[in-house]
């Protein structure tokens, strides 16, 4: 059981989408809670993004939104980003590579979440 827990909120971005061109833009806000007794720095991220046609994009890189934040015990870090799919719905999941002050690294799993165009539910 990790001391890091992750919450996700999602939304559709109609102003950045172009359904006629199969472009569906979504935003997501991630809150990373450190419920442990040690600080943890977010080093890198890995995402697996799957659209409704099972097309998979894998994204990895240093930090998030240009930062490698250190999250103090009992604190949290929140950021927003986005993804563009070619279908009205899809899923994202992945993990963050984290590091404690002593240099020990560990993965914090990002639970599977859905990105769904409001019209896709009708």
N, C-alpha and C positions, 0 to 999 in steps of 0.2 A: 504494500500500500504506500503510495507516494504521498509526501507531505505537500505536493503541489496539486491543486485542483483547478480545473479549467471550466469556465462557463462561456457559452456562446449565444449571441443574439444575432439574428439575420434579418435582412430586408431586401426587397426588390428595388432597383433603381430605374424607373421608367424613362427618366430624362437621359440616361446613358445607354439605353437599350434601343435596338433596331430589329424588332421581330421579323420584319420582311427580309432582313439580311441574316437571319438566324443568330442574332446577337442579343443575349440576355445578361444584363449586368446586375450583380448582387453585391450588397455590402455585408460585412460581418464585423461584429465587435466582440473581442475576446477579453475576458477578465481572468488573469492568472493569479490565484491566491496561494500564498506561501503559509501553510499551516504548521510548518516545522519550527525547529528551534535554531536553525542556521539560515543565514542569507543564501540566496541562490541566484546566480546570474544566468540569463538566457543567452546562450552562445549562438545557436543556429536553429533553423526550422526545417521541417520536411512536411510537405503536403501531398496528398493523393486526392485528386479532384476527378470525379467520375460523372459524366453527363448521362442523360436518359438513354442514350444509345450505346452505353458502356465504353465510350471513348475516355481514355484515362490520360490526364496530364500529371506529371510529377514535378514538383517545384521544391527546390531546396536552396538554402543560402544562409548567410550570416545574419543573425539577429532578426528583428521584425521592424518594419517601417524605419529602417536606417539606424536602429538603436539596439544595443545589447544591455538591457536594463538589469540591474541587481535589485532583487526584491527582498526586502528585509523580512525577518520572521514576523508573522502576524499581519503583514501588509499585502498589497496587491498591486498589479500593473494592468492597465487597460489600454487597448489600442483598437483602431478600426482600420480595415483594409477592404479589398474587394476582389471579386473574381468574375470573369466573363465566360459564359457557357454558350454553346451552339444550340442547346435545347432548353425547354421551359423549366426543367428541373434537373437536379443533380445532387451529389453528396460530396462532402469534404471530410477528411480525417487525416491524422498525421501525428507528429510528435515534435517537441522542443528538446534540444540538447541543452542540459542545464549543468552548471558547475557550482560546487560549494567552495567556500574560501580556502579549504585545504587542498583544492585541486581535483577532488573526486568529481567525476562527471556521471550524469545519469539522464535517462530519458523520462520526460513527462508526456504521457499519452494525451492527444487531443481526441476526444470522443467523436464518433461519426455524427455529423449533422447534415441536415437537408437544406438545399437552396431551391425554393419553389416559387415560380411565377404565380401571382394570385389567380390568373385565368386558367392555370393548369388544373385547378381543383374543381372546375365546373364540368 
